[in-house]
């Protein structure tokens, strides 16, 4: 889920900045009064519209974005698939039916040596489960089953939509605070260049506050990972889910610290990295599952 979430956050920031630039150029959603002060109620309404539109646009684009940026090859049952690929599709569909998902997710593979998998999509019925070629090479069948069950649990739990609603709230505060800060900065420059300073400051503060806001989104992501682990254990069995996490742990231990951080995108984040990690510490995830 790590790479998918980081792509979603990056897409959200890009969409938000683009919407902000367009609306700053067009005479829409004015929140500055004739006296030059801020109408906070108008600004809050303006911020909420931008914030939630940006979040839901990012969600709508999520499946397309990851396919394009990561080169995911969608496995279609009508295509000529290898035995391994057919088995992968069959597993995801079997787990999805067990999770009560009505429309089967798309299943894809992307070429990468990293051990990774993710689920994405705007809804339960328009979802995608993708795995890296490295995961299929590194993990045995039981570990793969646990990983797939974990990703299907994310879909069944509606984590993408829940994350989008949270992102919408965060976006609202980002837009609101960025424009207040930009207005404050523009008050300290000459009147003739104040609009230009305000325009540039809005973009800078919006990017900065979006990065800070992602800390909240990532913290919630770490919380949801424990629920997906539990859901994966219910679908595939606790032993397979624990085995999948231990297999991932063994993989990260075989590479040096720098390579592990890149290869797993902080899915075993700890210490200073935890704040910007999308996944909690593997040891804690294993401990909680074993205590289940």
C-alpha positions as CSV (number, residue, x, y, z in Angstrom):
1,X,0.0,0.0,0.0
2,X,3.0,2.3,0.6
3,X,3.7,3.3,-3.0
4,X,0.0,3.7,-3.9
5,X,-0.5,6.0,-1.0
6,X,2.5,8.2,-1.8
7,X,1.3,8.4,-5.4
8,X,-2.1,9.4,-4.2
9,X,-0.7,12.1,-1.9
10,X,1.5,13.4,-4.7
11,X,-1.4,13.5,-7.1
12,X,-3.5,15.3,-4.5
13,X,-0.9,18.0,-4.0
14,X,-0.6,18.4,-7.8
15,X,-4.4,18.6,-8.3
16,X,-4.7,21.0,-5.4
17,X,-2.0,23.4,-6.6
18,X,-3.4,23.3,-10.1
19,X,-7.0,24.1,-8.9
20,X,-5.5,26.8,-6.7
21,X,-3.6,28.5,-9.6
22,X,-6.7,28.4,-11.9
23,X,-9.0,29.9,-9.3
24,X,-6.4,32.5,-8.4
25,X,-6.3,33.6,-12.0
26,X,-10.1,33.5,-12.5
27,X,-12.4,35.9,-10.6
28,X,-14.0,33.1,-8.6
29,X,-14.5,32.6,-4.9
30,X,-13.3,36.0,-3.7
31,X,-12.8,36.1,0.0
32,X,-11.1,39.5,0.3
33,X,-13.5,42.3,1.3
34,X,-13.5,45.8,-0.2
35,X,-11.5,47.0,2.8
36,X,-8.8,44.5,2.1
37,X,-9.6,42.1,5.0
38,X,-10.5,38.4,4.9
39,X,-14.1,37.2,5.0
40,X,-13.3,34.0,7.0
41,X,-16.6,32.4,6.4
42,X,-16.4,32.8,2.6
43,X,-12.8,31.6,2.7
44,X,-13.7,28.5,4.7
45,X,-16.5,27.6,2.2
46,X,-14.1,28.2,-0.7
47,X,-11.4,26.1,1.0
48,X,-13.9,23.2,1.6
49,X,-15.0,23.1,-2.0
50,X,-11.4,23.1,-3.3
51,X,-10.3,20.6,-0.6
52,X,-12.9,18.0,-1.2
53,X,-13.0,18.4,-5.0
54,X,-9.2,18.0,-5.1
55,X,-9.4,14.9,-2.9
56,X,-12.1,13.2,-4.9
57,X,-10.4,14.1,-8.2
58,X,-7.3,12.3,-6.9
59,X,-9.3,9.3,-5.9
60,X,-11.0,9.1,-9.3
61,X,-7.6,9.3,-11.0
62,X,-5.9,6.8,-8.6
63,X,-6.3,3.6,-10.6
64,X,-5.3,5.2,-13.8
65,X,-2.4,7.0,-12.2
66,X,-0.8,4.0,-10.7
67,X,-1.2,2.0,-13.9
68,X,0.5,4.7,-15.9
69,X,3.3,5.6,-13.4
70,X,4.2,2.1,-12.4
71,X,3.6,0.3,-15.6
72,X,1.0,-2.1,-14.2
73,X,0.0,-4.8,-16.7
74,X,-3.6,-5.8,-16.0
75,X,-4.2,-9.5,-16.2
76,X,-7.3,-10.3,-18.1
77,X,-8.8,-13.8,-18.0
78,X,-9.5,-13.6,-21.7
79,X,-5.7,-13.1,-22.4
80,X,-3.1,-15.8,-22.8
81,X,-1.8,-15.9,-19.2
82,X,0.8,-18.1,-17.6
83,X,-0.2,-20.6,-14.9
84,X,1.3,-18.3,-12.2
85,X,-0.7,-15.3,-13.6
86,X,-4.0,-17.3,-13.7
87,X,-3.4,-18.5,-10.2
88,X,-2.8,-14.9,-9.1
89,X,-6.1,-13.7,-10.6
90,X,-8.0,-16.7,-9.2
91,X,-6.6,-16.0,-5.7
92,X,-7.6,-12.4,-5.7
93,X,-11.1,-13.2,-6.9
94,X,-11.5,-16.0,-4.4
95,X,-10.5,-13.7,-1.5
96,X,-12.6,-10.9,-2.9
97,X,-15.7,-13.1,-2.9
98,X,-15.0,-14.2,0.6
99,X,-14.7,-10.5,1.6
100,X,-18.2,-9.8,0.1
101,X,-16.9,-7.7,-2.8
102,X,-19.5,-7.7,-5.6
103,X,-17.4,-6.8,-8.6
104,X,-14.0,-8.5,-8.8
105,X,-11.0,-6.1,-8.7
106,X,-8.6,-5.8,-11.6
107,X,-5.4,-7.8,-11.0
108,X,-2.1,-6.6,-12.2
109,X,1.7,-7.1,-12.1
110,X,4.4,-4.5,-12.5
111,X,8.1,-5.1,-13.1
112,X,10.2,-4.3,-10.0
113,X,12.7,-6.0,-7.8
114,X,11.1,-4.5,-4.8
115,X,8.7,-6.6,-2.6
116,X,5.5,-4.7,-2.7
117,X,1.8,-4.9,-3.4
118,X,-1.0,-2.4,-3.2
119,X,-4.7,-1.9,-3.7
120,X,-6.3,1.2,-5.2
121,X,-9.4,2.5,-6.9
122,X,-12.3,4.9,-6.4
123,X,-14.6,2.3,-5.0
124,X,-15.0,-1.4,-4.0
125,X,-16.4,-2.1,-7.4
126,X,-13.7,-0.2,-9.3
127,X,-10.6,-1.4,-7.6
128,X,-7.2,-2.8,-8.6
129,X,-4.8,-5.2,-6.8
130,X,-1.3,-5.1,-8.1
131,X,1.9,-6.9,-7.0
132,X,5.5,-6.5,-8.0
133,X,7.4,-9.2,-9.9
134,X,9.9,-9.1,-7.0
135,X,7.2,-10.1,-4.6
136,X,6.2,-13.2,-6.7
137,X,9.9,-14.2,-6.9
138,X,10.8,-13.6,-3.2
139,X,7.7,-15.0,-1.4
140,X,6.2,-18.5,-1.2
141,X,2.6,-19.3,-1.9
142,X,1.4,-18.9,1.7
143,X,3.1,-15.5,2.1
144,X,1.6,-14.3,-1.3
145,X,-1.8,-15.5,-0.1
146,X,-1.4,-13.4,3.1
147,X,-0.3,-10.3,1.1
148,X,-3.2,-10.6,-1.3
149,X,-5.7,-11.0,1.6
150,X,-4.3,-7.9,3.2
151,X,-4.8,-5.9,0.1
152,X,-8.3,-7.3,-0.5
153,X,-9.1,-6.3,3.1
154,X,-8.2,-2.7,2.3
155,X,-10.7,-2.8,-0.5
156,X,-13.4,-4.4,1.6
157,X,-12.8,-1.9,4.4
158,X,-13.3,1.0,2.1
159,X,-10.0,2.4,3.1
160,X,-9.5,4.4,-0.1
161,X,-12.8,6.3,0.4
162,X,-12.2,6.9,4.1
163,X,-8.7,8.1,3.3
164,X,-10.1,10.5,0.7
165,X,-12.6,12.0,3.2
166,X,-9.7,12.6,5.6
167,X,-7.7,14.1,2.8
168,X,-10.6,16.4,2.0
169,X,-10.6,17.7,5.5
170,X,-6.8,18.1,5.5
171,X,-7.0,19.9,2.1
172,X,-9.6,22.3,3.5
173,X,-7.3,23.4,6.3
174,X,-4.4,23.5,3.9
175,X,-6.2,25.9,1.5
176,X,-7.6,28.0,4.4
177,X,-4.3,28.4,6.2
178,X,-2.3,28.9,3.1
179,X,-4.4,31.8,2.0
180,X,-4.4,33.4,5.4
181,X,-0.6,33.2,5.5
182,X,-0.3,34.5,1.9
183,X,-2.6,37.4,2.8
184,X,-0.4,38.2,5.8
185,X,2.8,38.2,3.7
186,X,1.2,40.4,1.1
187,X,0.5,43.0,3.7
188,X,4.2,43.6,4.2
189,X,5.0,44.6,0.6
190,X,4.2,47.5,-1.7
191,X,0.6,47.7,-2.8
192,X,1.5,47.4,-6.5
193,X,3.2,44.1,-6.1
194,X,1.0,42.7,-3.3
195,X,-1.2,40.6,-5.8
196,X,1.8,38.9,-7.3
197,X,3.3,38.2,-3.8
198,X,0.0,36.9,-2.7
199,X,-0.3,34.6,-5.7
200,X,3.2,33.1,-5.3
201,X,2.8,32.9,-1.5
202,X,-0.4,30.9,-1.9
203,X,1.3,28.3,-4.0
204,X,4.4,28.0,-1.7
205,X,2.3,27.8,1.5
206,X,-0.1,25.3,0.0
207,X,2.7,23.0,-1.0
208,X,4.3,23.4,2.5
209,X,1.1,22.8,4.4
210,X,0.1,19.9,2.1
211,X,3.4,18.2,3.1
212,X,2.7,18.8,6.7
213,X,-0.9,17.7,6.3
214,X,0.3,14.4,4.8
215,X,1.7,13.5,8.3
216,X,-1.9,13.3,9.5
217,X,-2.9,11.2,6.4
218,X,0.1,8.8,6.9
219,X,-0.7,8.5,10.6
220,X,-4.2,7.3,9.7
221,X,-2.8,5.0,7.1
222,X,-0.6,3.3,9.8
223,X,-3.7,2.9,11.9
224,X,-5.6,1.3,9.1
225,X,-2.8,-1.2,8.3
226,X,-3.6,-3.0,11.6
227,X,-7.2,-3.4,10.5
228,X,-6.1,-4.7,7.1
229,X,-3.8,-7.2,8.8
230,X,-6.8,-8.4,10.9
231,X,-8.9,-8.5,7.7
232,X,-6.2,-10.4,5.9
233,X,-6.0,-12.9,8.8
234,X,-9.7,-13.5,8.6
235,X,-9.6,-14.1,4.9
236,X,-6.4,-16.2,4.5
237,X,-5.9,-17.4,8.1
238,X,-3.8,-15.8,10.8
239,X,-0.8,-18.1,10.2
240,X,-0.5,-17.0,6.5
241,X,-0.8,-13.4,7.4
242,X,1.9,-13.6,10.1
243,X,4.0,-15.7,7.7
244,X,3.7,-12.9,5.0
245,X,4.8,-10.3,7.5
246,X,7.8,-12.4,8.6
247,X,8.7,-13.1,5.0
248,X,8.8,-9.3,4.4
249,X,10.8,-8.8,7.5
250,X,13.4,-11.4,6.4
251,X,13.6,-9.7,3.0
252,X,14.3,-6.3,4.5
253,X,16.9,-7.8,6.7
254,X,18.8,-9.1,3.7
255,X,19.5,-5.6,2.3
256,X,21.2,-2.7,3.9
257,X,19.2,0.0,5.6
258,X,19.3,2.5,2.7
259,X,18.2,-0.1,0.2
260,X,15.5,-1.4,2.5
261,X,14.0,2.1,2.9
262,X,13.8,2.5,-0.9
263,X,12.7,-1.0,-1.7
264,X,9.9,-1.2,0.8
265,X,9.0,2.6,0.8
266,X,9.2,2.8,4.6
267,X,6.7,-0.1,5.1
268,X,8.9,-1.1,8.1
269,X,9.3,2.5,9.2
270,X,10.6,3.1,12.7
271,X,12.3,5.9,14.6
272,X,12.8,9.1,12.7
273,X,11.2,7.7,9.6
274,X,8.0,6.7,11.3
275,X,6.4,10.2,11.0
276,X,6.5,10.0,7.2
277,X,5.8,6.2,7.0
278,X,2.6,4.8,5.6
279,X,3.0,1.5,7.5
280,X,3.8,0.8,11.1
281,X,6.7,-1.2,12.3
282,X,6.6,-4.8,11.2
283,X,7.5,-6.1,14.6
284,X,4.5,-4.4,16.1
285,X,2.2,-5.7,13.3
286,X,3.4,-9.2,13.9
287,X,3.0,-8.9,17.7
288,X,-0.6,-7.7,17.4
289,X,-1.5,-10.4,14.9
290,X,0.0,-13.1,17.1
291,X,-2.0,-11.8,20.1
292,X,-5.2,-11.8,18.1
